[in-house]
């Protein structure tokens, strides 16, 4: 199955779905959770983007702690993680 997603400025992106993902997306639409297969794919991409942003934010915090030679305490790391998780919750994750 190939899905065409309309992008801004009349551009289009074609996505080929394996049978498993086609059925999954169709079922999500039929269940009323999404208006279209395009919406399912867009949500999936949004979630991947959010996960990547979280990963790189945590990696940056950890790298900074290592570069500081361990001067950051466990409490410092916990505060950073708590702030990241609070942001994710506020964004609906």
N, C-alpha and C positions, 0 to 999 in steps of 0.2 A: 504494500500500500504506500503510495506517495501522497504526502500532504503538502499543499502549497500554503504558506503563511504570508499574508500581506504585510509588508513593511511600510514605513513612512516613504513618501515620495514615489509611490507606485512601484517599489521594488518588491520582489518576491523571493522567498526562500523555500526550496523544495526539500522535504525531509522524507526519507524512506524508512518505514517502520517494519521491523520484524513482526511476524504473526502475533507473538506474545504481547508486544507493546500495542499493536493495533487493537487487539481484543481488550486489553487493559484500558486504553483510551476510550474505545467505544462504550465499554461498560460504565466508565466514569461519567460520560455524557448521558447515557441512558438512565443512570441513577439520579441525574439532576445535579450532580456536584459541579459540573462545568457546562457551559453553553455550547462548546464545540471542541473538536479534537485540537484545533489550534490553541484554544485556551489551556488544555491539558499540557501541551508541549511548552507553551509560554511559562506556565507555572513551574514545570520541571526545570527549565532553564533559569528561572528566577531563584529557585532553591539551590541549584548548583552554584550560581553566582554568590549567594549569601554564604554558603558553606565555604567557598574559596576565600571570601573576604574574612570570615572568622578564622580560618586556618592561618592565613598570612598575618592577621593581626596578632594571633597567639604566638606565631613563630617569631615575629618581630619582638614581642615582649620577652620571650625566652632568650633570643639572641642578645638582647640588651642586658639581661640578667647575667648571662655568661660573660659578656664583654666587660661588665662591671666587676668581674672577679668574685662573684658571689656576695657582693655587698647588698644585693636585694634579698630581703628575707622571704621566707615562705608566706608571711602575711602580705608582703608587697605583691607577690605573684597571685595570691588569693584575691586581693583587691582588684587586680587587673582582670582576672578571670570572671569575678563577680560582675564587674562593669560590662564586660563583653556579653555575658549571659543576660544581664538586665537589658542591654540594647537589643539583643535577639528577641527577648520576650516582648519588648515594646514594639518590635517590628512584626510581631505575630507568629513567631516560631515556637 
